């Protein structure tokens, strides 16, 4: 039952990933700029023979169809080729180095968004149109409306340059990196008992994490508030109250569980947007993750690196939606596979 359900969902992901890979591959090849010119830009005078040899070495002298087929066949085995802008290093190796930073920032923003959104949505639903509800609604509108890059710059100026409370770039203070265990700086610092490194990593995560979390927290809060208001009016909730159950049990056990069902898809979609949004935020804060790596690779016309990063983002996004479908089916008996 569940195996068929999951298998069917996984098979539906294949054409999505193929479509994304083709669009990205085509877009990069239509973008102005020659990778060979970027690579030889600092080399001074070079001969046409050297240019042709370099183009042949990276397979850029082949047709578009052949290049795309080679990329697909190698990517299927985890080989994304050689980077044009990182001294011929394998793309997979570069991505392995940068992935932990992006994973850590995304997880931090995700948890921060839920910590802010769930209590705010529940409290706002208990007294619709009350003072807290109005404040939460205005805050949500601001969180959704403000561009991430603008909010990031404002927070950098305020908390970094004016108040000097938080760092405005990097991942951890120089010379404080803990022993690598998981690749997540804050987690590794905790595992090794390195308190200074932990607080340094946490402080570096705060500003970019807050900027990333703001739109997700706003959307989840608004959706949960609306769902909770509808659920609290249901007969079974009123019956639970009539039995004399404590309000915390009525809200937490009977109402919140059911209100979370329509919120799950919003959480999955917003988590996917965290991945896409971190390209801009990582660039603004000079955070050494996949997002900044992709932006730098676009400027260098590094086709393999851009294609690999975008494909990883797309794969993560569709897997998040798959997870949301499974969790939705677990929580809602009406949509469980039969």
Secondary structure, 3 states (H helix, E strand, C coil): CHHHHHHHHHHHHHHHHHHHHHHHHHHHHHCCCCHHHHHCCCCCCCCHHHHHHHHHHCCCCCCHHHHHHHHHHHHCCCCCCECCCCCCCEHHHHHHHHHHHHHHHHHHHHHHHHHHHHHHHHHHHHCCCCHHHHHHHHHHHHHHHCCHHHHHHHHHHHHHHHCCCCCCCCCCCCCCCCCCCCCCHHHHHHHCCCHHHHHHHHHHHHHHHHHHHHHHHHHHHHHHHHHHHHHHCCHHHHHHHHCCCCHHHHHHHHHHHHHHHHHHHHHHHHHHHHHHHHHHHHHHCCCCCHHHHHHHHHHCCCHHHHHHHHHHHHHHHHHHHHHHHHHHHHHCHHHCCC
